Amino acid sequence: MEKINYAIRFHKRGIKLESELFLEMSQNGSRKRLATRLFVRPEQWDKHKQQVVRHPLSEEYNYYLMQYRLRLEQREMYLWRLGKEPSIEEVIHADEIGGALRSQSFLHYAHKCLKEALWKESTKQNRRVTLSYWEEIMADKAFSDIEESDVKLFLRHLSEDKHLSNNTIAKHLRHLKIFANMAVRDDLWPRKENPFERVHMKIENSPRPHLDVAELFKLESLASKERLPWLDAFLFCVYSGLRYSDFISLSDSNLHYENTGACWLSLRMKKTAYFLRLPLHALFEGKALRILKKYENDLAGFFAIPDNATLNRYLKKMAKNVGIQTNISFHTARHSLQPFFCNRASR
């Protein structure tokens, strides 16, 4: 029996259509394709390197594919060491490696995934919060002990005890489903026994909070009286429409000055990977550019603002002090851009 060959395959359905990546196993002329449930466009797949490129989640996708392939290769190696000549089907269905782990707690496994995954630190922090809520109600329950009723009990806990909104609860459920699917991938749970797959929540469409002109003026007035870098960072994002993740990635290399006094901000957005070029000298009559000049001697320090959660606490406390009714967060800055322009146009 020959050794099994492994490869990631992409089968293009159309020029612009997304297609699923498959892990192909071949041996003695027979082939088997395993679904990865990862979908990319043709231009996001490098056939020769067998890697996802130019995709917002390239690192996460490539890490997942590497682990998927490595797990099967380790399983095959284990069977060879037992003196067997494993076939493709035997490798797929072998459970010697994962069987000993099935009695471990879901919480322990999830924390292990958090430690090893290549997720952004902000993503890891969000999922740590989810796991802390899970621990409050489920402690260290093992995979084999978790039932659909437990998942629904957890959701009620978030609603009745934590008083979280529907969409926030749905977000925490989505986080748990990610860990559950990783456990299925690692053969700790048969897919049909995964209780998270049988629980669903609908996302409610709700208006995103944004500042009106009067509220924005209050913040500008406060920023003119006190030197508050985090508030200036918030206002910069109002004037430019940037997300928190984009702002903290900035450096002076993103700024391009012209002899005319114009200043362009160029960056590739973290979330979408789109390239953005903004005329800071023209937006909001150059207010964003004036903020940069305020910190021109320490731009690196200005861009190194605290973490998002800390900033949101600062903003909520400040909003209360100056009489702003909007439920403000740092992301509110991004959604305050369009209403401001609309109000100015109507004046």
N, C-alpha and C positions, 0 to 999 in steps of 0.2 A: 504493500500500500504506500503510495507516494505521500509526501508531506502536503498539506493543504496550502494553497496560495490565496492570499487575501488582497483585495483591491476595492477602492471606493469608486463607484461608477455614477455617472450623471447622464441621464437619457433625455435629451432635449426634445420638448414637445412643440416648441415654436420659437421664433426669434426673441420674443419678449416675455413668454410665459414662464412662470416658475415651474420647476420640476423637482421631484424628490431625489435625494441622494440615496444610493443603495450600497450596502457592503456585500461584495460578491466573493463567494468562496468557490474555488475550483480544485478538482482532484480527479485524476485518471479520466479526464474527458467529461466529467459531470460537473454541473454548476448549480449553485443555490444563491439566490439573492435575498438579503435580509433588509427589511425596511428600516430606515433611520428616523423617519418622520421629520427630516430637515428639508426645507424647500428653498432653493435659490434660483436666481435667473442665470441664463447662459453666461453672461459677462462676469458673474460672480464666482465662477468655477474655473480653477486652473487645472487642466487635465493632466499636465506633465508633473506638477508638484502634488497633485491630488489634494488640493487645499482650497478652502473657501477664501476668496479675496474680495476686496471692495464691498464688504457687507458690514453693517453696523455691529453685528455680532460675530465677526470673523473669528476672533480668538476663542469665544465660547463654543462655536460650532466645530472648529478644528480640534479643540481639546476633547469635545464629546466624541468625535469620530476616532481620534487617537485611542481614547479609553475603550470605546466599543470594540475596535479591532484588537487592542492589546488583551482585553478580557478573553476573547475567543482563542487567541494564540496561547495564552497561559493555560486555558482549559485543555487545548490540544496537547501541549507539552506535558501536562499532568498525566494525561492518558498514556502518552508514550512512556513516561517513567514507570507506569504501572505494568509495562510490558505489553500494552495493547497497540494495535495499529488502527487508530481511530478514523472512522469515516466522517464525512461532513455532518450527517445526521446525528452521529454519536456526540460530536463536539457541541452541536447546537443544544441537544437535550441533556447533556451531562450536567449533573448537579453536585458533584463531589466538592467543588471549590466553594460554592455558595451555600451549600446545605448547612454547614456548621454555624453560619451567621444568621440563620433565619429566626433564631430565638432572641436576638439582640433587640434592644428597644429602638423604636422609631426615632426617638429624640436623639439618642446616641449616634445613630447612623446619620441623621440630618446634620448634626454638628460636625461630623467627620467630613461630610460633603462640603459644608461651608468652609472648612479649613483648607480643603484641597482644590476647590473650584477656582477658576480664574475670573470670577465675577468682580465687578467694581466694588470698592469698599462700601460705597453708599448702598449698593444692592445687597451686600452681605449684611449690613446693619439693619436694613428693612426686614430681612428674613430672620435675623436674630430676634427681632421684636415678635414676629409671628411665633417662633419657637418658644419664646418666654410665655406667651399666652397659652400655647399648647401645654406646656409644662404645668401651668397653674391648675389645669383641669384634668390632665391625663397622666401627669408624672412621667414615669419611664415605661409606659405600656409597650409590650413587645408587638412586633408585626402581627403575629398569629392571633393576638387578642383584640386587635382593633376591628370594630364592626361599623357598619353604616350609621347605626344609632349613636356611636361615639362621635362621629364627625358632626352629626346634627346637634348633639349636645354641646360640642365646642362652639358651633356657630351661635347657638342660643346664649352661651356664656358671653360671647363678644357683644351680642345685641342687648341682653338684659342686664348684665353685670358691668360691662365696659362702656355701654351706651355708644357704641360705634355706629357709624352710618352704614347703609346697605352696601355702598360701593367700597368702603374700607374693609368691611367684612369679606366681600367678594375678593378683594386683593389678598387678604390673608389665606383664604381658601385656595386661591391660585398658587400661592407660595407653597402650601402643603402638597398640592398636586404635583408640583415640580419635584419635590423630594420623593413623593410616592412613585412617580414615574421613573426616577433614577433607581429606586429600589427594585422596580420591576425589571429595569434594564440589567441590574446586577443579580438577577435571579433570587432575590430575597422574598419576592412576592409573585405568585402567578398572576398574570394580568387580570384574569377573570375574577380574582379574589381581592383586587384592589378596591377598597370601599370608597375611596375618594372619587373614583370615576363615576360612581352612581349618584353623587350629590352635585347639584348645579345651582347656580345663582345668576340672575339676570342683572346686568349693569343698568342702573337708572341714569337717564340723561338729565343732568343738572347743570344750570348755568355756572360758568366759571367766574369766580369773583374778580373784579377789576376795580381800580381806583377811578373815581371821577375827577374832573378838573380841579374842583375845590379841595379834594383830599390830597391830590398831587401837589397843589400849591402849599398846603400845610407842611408836607415833607420837605419841599424845597426851601421853605422859610426856616425850618429847623436846621437843615443842612448848612444854610448860609450863616447861622449863628454859632454852631458847634462843629468841631472837627470829629466826625463820626465816620471812619472809613467804611464800615459795614453798611451804613445808610447811603453813603455816596455810591457804593457798589450796587445797592438796590436801585438807586436812581439811574445809574449808568445802564443797567439792564432794562429799565423802563424806556430810556431813550434809544436803546439799540435793539431791544426785543430778544436779547440773549437769555438762554437758560443758565441756571447755576453751574451746571457741568461745563458749559462753554466758557463762562467767565473765569473759573478757576484754572482753566487750561491756557489762558492768555499769557503772553509775555511781550516785551517790546518788539520782538521779531514779527509780531502780527500787525504792527502799525507801520504804515507807509506814508511819509510826508512828502508833499510836493512844494516846489518853490513858491507857488501861489498861496501857500498857507493851508491848502486842503490836506485832509488826513483820511486815509482809507484803512478800514479794519478788515483784514482777510483771515479767514479761518475755515477749517473743516469741522462742521458741527458734529458733536459727539454722538448724539442720538440717531441722526439720520445719515451721517457721513457725507452730507451735501456740502459743497464748497460755497462759502458766503463771502461777499465783498460789500462792505457798508461805507457810505460817505459820512463819516462822523461830523464833518464840518457843516453838512447840510441838514442832518436830522435834528429836529427840535432846535433849530437856529444855533447849532453847534454846542448845545449844553453838555453832551457826552464828552466832547473834546475839551471843554473847560474843566471838567472833572479830572481828566487825565493830566492836564497841566498843573492842577492842584497837587498831584502826587508825582510829578515828573522826576523828582529826586529819589523816589523809591517806588517805582512801578511794580517791582517784584513783590514788595510788601503789600501793596494795595491789592494785587490779584490774589494774594494768599489769605483770603478771608476765612473765618471759622467754618465748621461743618454746617450743613444745611439746617439740621435740627436746632443748633444753637442760634443761628441767625433768625429762624422763625420765632424763637422765644423772645429775642430782642425786638423783633418787629411787632409782635403782638403787644408787648408791654409798652412800646413807644406809641403804637396806634391808640391804645387806651388813654395814654397821657395827653395826646393832642386832640382827642375827640373824633377819631376815625372809626366809623361804624363797620366798614368792610372787614370781613374775616381775612386778614392779610397774612400772606406767607411770601417767601422769596419768589415763588413761581408766579405770584400775582403780578409781578413786574412785567413779565412777558405778555400777559393778557391785558395789560393796561395801555398798550401802545395804540391799538386800533380805535378803541372808544375815544381816546384823546384826540386823535386826528379827526374823527367824525364830529366831535364837539367843536373843534376849531373851525371846521369847514362850515358849520351851521351858524357861526357867529358873524 
